[in-house]
Amino acid sequence: MNEKEIALGFFRQYYENADLDIPEIEKREFGIGNIKKIDARHLSFANTAEFRSYLVSNTPMFVSHSTAYYQFPGATPIQKKVWTGADLVFDLDIHAEGKYGAYALLDAVKADAIRLVEEFLAADFGIAKKDITINFSGNRGYHIHVRDARYQEIGSDERKEIIDYIMGTGLNYRNFFEEEEVMARVARLRGPKPDEAGYRGRFARAVMGTLEREPKAISRIFAKEDARKNFTDGIKEGNWSRTSLKANDLLVRLEPIARSLPLVSVNTDAGVTQDLSKLIRVPNSIHGETGLIAKKIENIEKFDPLRDAFVESKESGSEAIMKIKFSEDVPELRIKGEIIGPFKKDEEKEMVKPVALFFVLKGSAAIIS
């Protein structure tokens, strides 16, 4: 039995009882992959039981479903499917050097996923939390699914506008301000208040947060409590002139804060959101390059991918252990709450099967027993 067959046998056991509840599954197109992530598509299933039966009988390395809803999801060509709407989906992914570099940065992706839901989707777009689900991608990021009927029928252009807004495309924070003449040769800098919606309020709150946490990052003058309080009180009123800094100097100093407002620390893949026929990994399916679950997350604050996304093996004793030989150097990683590694090329190691398969599927090791 080769390594791929061993991995697929492990996947098969998982799928026998996995939570595969997909909203309106009968309206979705499915795609599977073994060599690529999608080798074949235009599959459809009438219900969860039928879908589970397929995964157990024909276990793939990857399985995806359409963000779209169709009258005839299995029809070809795509025009015959009859598109009726699509979930609004966001793919937050991070790229880093080497096979394992991204794992040290997953906390940053998680922070952006939280911001996307809390600050943008819920606060700015008025989407209820019950209509938003988050799942780990199974490798380097997170997928956010919005199933709000108001957004299901919008087109590709409207979806691009949403992405542009989230990523701050064309955002110029100086447009938040205007100089208001108070008396001859005296002007007051009027700007956003912290209770305003959208980027204006987000900017004001970010400045106030910086004044509280790290005031010197803006100016040394704010190290003094009275100067800091005076300026903060002014921001609350929309008066940004309650400081000895000149208006232009102040705005220059605030630019780094403005740059931090959009979601730019990760690659929010606009193509995924815009594509009305996109296939995306099935939540709670297994990612064939890692053996990790694309896990649907209940509490993202507490979620740790390299602890919580491993398949729980049903085997015990010696059957639960797999011996592998590394084919390349691998850096240390925190897996299941413990630091393991680094490992050297040709080093042999015994590990629990889910962790061993993680390295095998990453192409860093081979099974020797």
N, C-alpha and C positions, 0 to 999 in steps of 0.2 A: 504493500500500500504506500503510495507516494505522499508527500507532505500536503499537497492540495486536497487529496482525498481524506486525510486525517482531519484537516481543518474543516472541510465540508461536513464530515461526520459530527464534529463538535457543534457546528452551526445547526445541523439538523436536529440534534437533541434540544437545543435552545428553542427552536421554532415550534416544537411540539406543544409548548405551554406559554410561549411569549404573548405579551399584550400587543395585539395587532389591530386594535380598534381604530379604524380610519373613517372619519366622517364621510358619509355618502360614498362609500367604497364602490358601489355599483356604477357611479358616474365617472370614475377615474380610469385613466389609461396607466398601464404599468410597463416598466422596462426592467430587464435583468441583464447582468453582466458577469462574465467569467474571465475573459481575456481583457476586455475594457470594462469601464464602469457600466456602459450600456451597449450590449451586443445585439439585443433584440428588444423591440417595443411593440406597441399596439396590442398588448395583452389586456384582458379585462376579467373581472371576477364579480360574481353576483352578490357575494357576502363574505364575511370574515372566515367562515368555515372553509369555503372553497379556496380562498387565498392561502390559508394555513396548510391545507392539503397539498396545494401546489408547492409551497416552500419545503415541506417535508419530503415530498416525492422527487422534486427537481431542484434541490437546494442550490441556489446561485451564490456567487461571492458577493454580489451587490444586488440590491433591489430598490427601485425608485417608483414613485407614482407622480402623476401629473398634478400640478397646482391647479389645473383647469378642471371644470366639470363639463361633461359631454352627454348628449342624448345617446350616442352610440360610440362608447369609448374604444371599442375594439376594431372599429371600421378603418379602412384605408382607401384612398389617401386621407390625409388629415382633414380635408374639407368635408368629408362625409361623416365625420364624428359629430358635427353640429355643436359648436362651442356655446355654452350657456353662461359662462362666468369663470372666475378663477380666484383662488385665495391670493392675498397680498403676502408675498414671502420675501424674507430678507436673509441673505447668506453672509454671515460675518466670518471671515477666514483670515488667517494670518500666515505670512510666509517668512521663513527665516533660513539661515544657512544650515545645511546638513539635514539629515533625516530626523533629527531629534531636537533641533534648535527651537522649533515652535512651541514645544511643551513648556518651556520656561516662561513663555509669554502668554500662556492661556488665561492668566488672571486679567491681563489687559483686555483680551477679547471679551471675557465675561463681564468686565466693567462696562464695556461699550454695549453689550447685549442688554444689561440692566438699564443703562441710560436710554437706549433706543426705546425700550418699553415704557419706562417711567416718564422720561422728559419729552419724548417726541410722540409716540403712538398714543399714550394715554392722555398726557397733558395738552399737547398741541393739536392732535387730530381727534380727540374725544372718543377713542376706541376703548370699550370696556375690557377689563382684564379677563373676563370670562371668554372673550372672543380672541384671546391671544394665547398661543402655546409656544413654548420654547423647548427645543431639543438640541442636545450635543450632536455635532455632525458625524461623530465617530472617529475624528482625527484631529483637525486643527481649528475648530471653531464651533459656531452655533447657528442654528436655523430658527428663525422666528416666523411663525405662521399666523396670519390674521384672517379670521373667518367672520368678518363683519359684513353683512349683506350689502351695506352701503358702498363698500369698496370692491365687491366681487365683479361688478360689470364695467368698471373703468378700464380704459384702453391703455396701450403701451405708452403713449405720450404722457398721459396723466400720471402713470406710475413712475416715469422718468422724472417728472416734476417733484414727486414726493422724495425720490432719491436725491435729487439736486438740493432740495431743502434740507434734508437730513445731513448731507455732506457739506452744506454751506457753500455750494457753488455760487459764485458771484456775491457772496456776503461781504459787505463793507460796513464795519462797525461805526465808522465815522458818520454814516448816515443816521445814526441814532441821536446825533447831537445837533443843536443849533444854538447860535449865540443870540441872546435876547437883550436888546438895549434897555438898560435900567435908567441911565441918565447920560448926559453928554460924555462921550469918550469912556464910558463904563458899560461893560457888557457882562451878562450872566450866561454861563454855559448851562443850557437846559438839556437834560438827557433822560434816559429810561429810569423807571422806578422798579424796585424788586418785585412788586406785586403785578407787574404787567405780564401779558402772555407772550409766548414765542421767544425769539432771540433777544428782544429788548430786555425782558425780565430776566432771562437766563444770564445775560451779560451783567446786569446790575447785581444779581445774586452772586455771580462768580467773583466780581470785584470785592463785594463785601466779605465773601468767604476768604479771599486772599488777605484782606486787611486784618481779618481775625487770626488766620493761621500764620501768615508770613508777610507782615506789613512792609518789611524792608525790600521785598521783591518788587514793590512798586516804587517806593522812595524811602530814604532814611528818615525823612521828616515824620513818617507815620509810625516810627518807633515810639514816639511820644503819644501817650494815651489821649491827651486832650486834642491833638491834631487829628488823630485817627477817629475819635468819636465825633468831632465836628464834621469831618468829611462824610462819615457814615450817615450821620443824621441828615446831611444835605442830600445824599443819594436817595434816601427814603422819600424825600420831597421832590425828587427830580432836579435838584439844584446841585450841579457838579462843580460849582465855583467856590465852595466853602473849603478852600485849601490855598496855600501860598503859591502852589505851582501854577504857571501860566497854562492856558487852555491847550495850546499845541503840544507843550512839553508833557502835560498830563496824558493826552491821547496817545502820544508815542509810547509812553511808559505802560499804557494799558493794552497795547497791541498783542503781547504774548498771551494775555488772558483771552482776547477775542479769538486768537487762533486755536485755542483749546475747546471752543464751544461746539463745533460740528463733530461728527463721528469720522475722524480722519486717521485715527491710530491703527485701524485695521482696514482691510479691503472690503468695503461693503459692495459686493458684486452686483453692480447695476443690471447686468445682463439677466441675472436670475429673477430680479423683481420685474423687469420689463417684458420678459418673454412669456407670452400668454399661453404657450404650449410646453413650458419647461417641465422636465421631470426632475424631481428632487428626492433625496434619500428618504425611504419610508421610516418614520419615527419608530424607534425600538427595533429596527432591523440591525444587522451586523455589517460593519464596514470591512470589506474584504482585504484591505491593506493593513489593518491593525488588529482585527478580531474584537474591536471594542463596539459596544452597543451605541447606536445613534439614539441615545436615551432621552425619552420624554422627561422633562424636569419639573418637579413640583416646587422645589425651593432652590432657585439658582444661587442664592447667597451662600448656601451650604454645600453646593455641588462641587466635587473635585473629580474631573474626568479620569485621572489615573488612579483613582480610588473607587469611584462609583460606577464606571462604565464597563468594567470587566464582567464577562459572563460568569455567573456562579456555577462552577462545575458540580455535576451530580455525582461524580465519582469520589471515592475516598481511598485512603491508604496509598499503596504503591501505584494504583491505577490513576490516581490524581496527579502523579508526578511525571514530568517529561524531562528527558535529558537532551540537551542541545549543545552544539558546538558553534561558537561564534566564527563567522567568516570575515569579520571586520571589527575594528575597535568601536566600542559603544560607550558614550559618556555616562556618568552616573545620573540616575533618575529617581524621583520620589514616586514609588508605586505602592499602592495600598497602604499609604502612611509610613513607609519605610524607605530609607535610602538604599538603593541597590546599585551595584557597579562602582566604578567603571569596569568594563570587560575588555579584554584584549583579544585580538584575532587568534584563533585556534584554541582559546580557553574553553573548557567544557564545564557545564553547570547543570545542576538539577533544579527545576523550578516547578511550581504548580502549573498545570496545563494552560490556563488562560494567559498567564504571563509569558510562558515559553512561546506560545503561539503568536503573541504580540511581536516578539523579536523575529520569529520565523517569517511571519507575513510581511514584516518590514524589510525582509531581505537581508537581515544581519546575522542569521544563524540557520543551522540545519538540524533536523531531528536525528539523533543517533540511537535513541531507545525510548 
